[in-house]
Amino acid sequence: MIDFTEAVQGKSSDELLKMVYQFDQWSPSMLSTVESELLNRGILPTDIEQRKQKLIDAEAKILSKGKDASLTGQIIGWLTVFGLIGMMLGYNYAYSKVKSKYSEKSYFKYNEVSRKNGSYLFYTSLILSALTIFFYILKQGGANI
């Protein structure tokens, strides 16, 4: 984690007050350092926590829904279900996460339906690929299949 203490201490109180209200433009660690410096200077506004919580709640509401998986990506995934591409696309749709900009919480990138379809694609691709490799090894070993 980057230490912003020196950079923040060199700024004027007006600059810091402006920064502390620009939640969407600064990293959580930078904002924390700015808030600490304003608190040390005795000029931390009292409404900061309420504004920050309102922004965090709004973002959480949006991120918790997730987005729809790409139809094109799903089609490509199912067309390549016997290979690595299908497996990678399925895994991406099933397990990808996105981190909150304002907190350390992570959310699934895709909605529940997309994750379920991605999971089906991933495990189907995994099983079919494993079976393909297994039968290839058997065939190379001389077994009649």
C-alpha positions as CSV (number, residue, x, y, z in Angstrom):
1,M,0.0,0.0,0.0
2,I,1.3,3.5,-0.9
3,D,1.9,6.0,1.9
4,F,0.4,9.3,0.9
5,T,1.3,11.1,4.2
6,E,4.0,13.4,2.8
7,A,2.0,14.4,-0.3
8,V,-1.1,15.2,1.8
9,Q,0.8,17.1,4.5
10,G,2.2,19.4,1.8
11,K,-1.3,20.4,0.6
12,S,-3.3,23.4,1.8
13,S,-6.4,22.9,3.9
14,D,-8.6,24.2,1.0
15,E,-7.1,21.6,-1.3
16,L,-7.6,18.8,1.2
17,L,-11.2,19.9,1.9
18,K,-11.9,19.8,-1.8
19,M,-10.3,16.3,-2.1
20,V,-12.2,14.8,0.8
21,Y,-15.5,15.5,-1.0
22,Q,-14.3,14.0,-4.3
23,F,-14.8,10.3,-3.3
24,D,-14.9,9.0,-6.8
25,Q,-11.6,10.6,-7.8
26,W,-9.3,9.2,-5.1
27,S,-8.4,5.8,-3.8
28,P,-9.6,4.7,-0.4
29,S,-6.1,4.9,1.0
30,M,-5.6,8.4,-0.3
31,L,-8.9,9.5,1.2
32,S,-8.1,7.9,4.5
33,T,-4.8,9.8,4.6
34,V,-6.6,13.1,3.7
35,E,-9.2,12.5,6.4
36,S,-6.5,11.8,9.0
37,E,-4.6,15.0,8.0
38,L,-7.8,17.1,8.2
39,L,-8.6,15.5,11.6
40,N,-5.1,16.5,12.8
41,R,-5.7,20.0,11.6
42,G,-9.0,20.1,13.4
43,I,-11.1,20.9,10.3
44,L,-12.6,17.5,9.2
45,P,-16.2,18.1,8.2
46,T,-18.7,16.1,10.2
47,D,-20.8,15.0,7.2
48,I,-18.0,13.1,5.5
49,E,-18.9,9.7,6.9
50,Q,-22.6,10.1,5.9
51,R,-21.7,11.1,2.4
52,K,-19.2,8.3,2.0
53,Q,-21.6,5.7,3.3
54,K,-24.3,6.9,0.9
55,L,-21.9,6.5,-2.0
56,I,-20.8,3.1,-0.8
57,D,-24.4,1.9,-0.4
58,A,-25.3,3.2,-3.9
59,E,-22.3,1.4,-5.4
60,A,-23.0,-1.8,-3.5
61,K,-26.6,-1.8,-4.8
62,I,-25.3,-1.6,-8.4
63,L,-22.5,-4.1,-8.0
64,S,-24.5,-6.7,-6.2
65,K,-26.8,-7.1,-9.2
66,G,-24.0,-8.0,-11.5
67,K,-24.2,-7.6,-15.3
68,D,-25.4,-10.0,-18.0
69,A,-22.8,-12.2,-19.7
70,S,-22.2,-11.4,-23.3
71,L,-24.4,-13.5,-25.7
72,T,-21.5,-13.7,-28.2
73,G,-19.1,-14.9,-25.4
74,Q,-21.6,-17.6,-24.4
75,I,-22.0,-18.8,-28.0
76,I,-18.3,-18.9,-28.5
77,G,-17.9,-20.7,-25.2
78,W,-20.4,-23.4,-26.1
79,L,-18.9,-23.7,-29.6
80,T,-15.5,-24.3,-28.1
81,V,-16.7,-26.4,-25.2
82,F,-14.2,-29.1,-26.1
83,G,-11.2,-26.8,-25.5
84,L,-9.5,-24.3,-23.3
85,I,-11.4,-21.3,-24.7
86,G,-14.8,-22.8,-23.5
87,M,-13.2,-23.6,-20.1
88,M,-11.8,-20.1,-19.7
89,L,-15.0,-18.3,-20.8
90,G,-17.1,-20.5,-18.5
91,Y,-14.7,-19.8,-15.6
92,N,-14.8,-16.1,-16.3
93,Y,-18.6,-15.9,-16.3
94,A,-18.9,-18.1,-13.2
95,Y,-16.2,-16.8,-10.9
96,S,-15.0,-13.3,-12.0
97,K,-15.3,-10.6,-9.3
98,V,-15.0,-6.9,-9.3
99,K,-13.7,-4.9,-6.3
100,S,-15.6,-1.9,-4.9
101,K,-14.0,1.4,-5.7
102,Y,-14.9,2.8,-2.3
103,S,-14.4,-0.2,0.0
104,E,-12.5,-3.4,0.1
105,K,-15.5,-5.6,-0.7
106,S,-15.6,-7.8,-3.8
107,Y,-18.7,-8.6,-5.8
108,F,-19.4,-11.1,-8.5
109,K,-19.0,-9.4,-11.9
110,Y,-21.9,-11.2,-13.5
111,N,-25.5,-11.8,-12.3
112,E,-26.7,-15.1,-10.9
113,V,-28.1,-16.4,-14.2
114,S,-24.9,-15.6,-16.0
115,R,-22.8,-17.2,-13.3
116,K,-25.0,-20.4,-13.4
117,N,-24.6,-20.6,-17.2
118,G,-20.9,-20.0,-16.9
119,S,-20.6,-22.7,-14.3
120,Y,-22.3,-25.2,-16.6
121,L,-20.0,-24.2,-19.4
122,F,-16.9,-24.4,-17.3
123,Y,-17.6,-27.8,-15.8
124,T,-19.0,-29.3,-19.1
125,S,-15.8,-28.1,-20.9
126,L,-13.6,-29.4,-18.1
127,I,-15.3,-32.9,-18.2
128,L,-15.4,-33.1,-22.0
129,S,-11.7,-32.1,-22.3
130,A,-10.7,-34.6,-19.6
131,L,-12.6,-37.3,-21.4
132,T,-11.1,-36.4,-24.7
133,I,-7.6,-36.6,-23.2
134,F,-8.4,-39.8,-21.4
135,F,-9.7,-41.5,-24.6
136,Y,-6.7,-40.2,-26.6
137,I,-4.3,-41.7,-24.1
138,L,-6.2,-45.0,-24.2
139,K,-6.1,-45.0,-28.0
140,Q,-2.4,-44.3,-28.0
141,G,-1.9,-47.2,-25.6
142,G,-3.3,-49.6,-28.1
143,A,-6.8,-50.1,-26.6
144,N,-9.6,-50.7,-29.1
145,I,-12.3,-48.1,-28.6
